[in-house]
Amino acid sequence: MFYLYMKNTNELLKVNQVMEILKCKSKSTIYNLMNESEFPKPIKLTERSTRWQVSEINKWLTNREKQKNYSNCRTKKEVPNMNRI
């Protein structure tokens, strides 16, 4: 099971952080995943600023693991979220 180890699961991630988690090399891969699958939509903070919630990324990673539906990106196993215990 995949979890992001962050104290605040409501924390917002920049696209570069999401790319790092998914081991993607381009922003377009993230946006393609959004169009092709159930990948979480970002929160629009301003016209030029979008962020993803850690909790939504966690849900997506968990569902992806359950479905074994691997696509363009390889996911990185993270340390289990200790706040869940």
Secondary structure, 3 states (H helix, E strand, C coil): CCCCCCCCCCCEECHHHHHHHHCCCCHHHHHHHHHHCCCCCCEEEECCEEEEEHHHHHHHHHHHHHHCCCCCCCCCCCCCCHHHC
